[in-house]
Amino acid sequence: MRLADSLLPRPALTSPSLLAATVTSLSGRAASRQDLWRLLTDSYTVDLDEVAAVLPRQEPEPDWLPSKR
């Protein structure tokens, strides 16, 4: 974000459905996952935990304990 832009208020995305739609629309313009985060946070005020919940996981959760049979 440019310094001059940091003084302008950004719209807040508070609705999960609106957030999901915005992430989907920005996904086409983003070259990577990091680029998607940058586009989203440069343009909007968001709860990063909510964004993380909307984005698909890149890696599966680790299996800490082997399953017992």
Residue pairs with C-beta under 8 A, 6 or more apart in sequence:
1 42
5 42
10 43
10 44
10 45
11 43
11 44
11 45
12 44
12 45
12 46
13 19
13 22
13 44
13 45
13 46
14 47
16 50
16 53
16 54
19 46
19 50
19 51
19 54
20 54
22 40
22 44
23 36
23 40
23 51
23 54
23 55
26 36
26 39
26 40
26 43
27 36
29 39
30 36
30 39
33 55
33 58
36 55
37 51
40 46
40 51
41 48
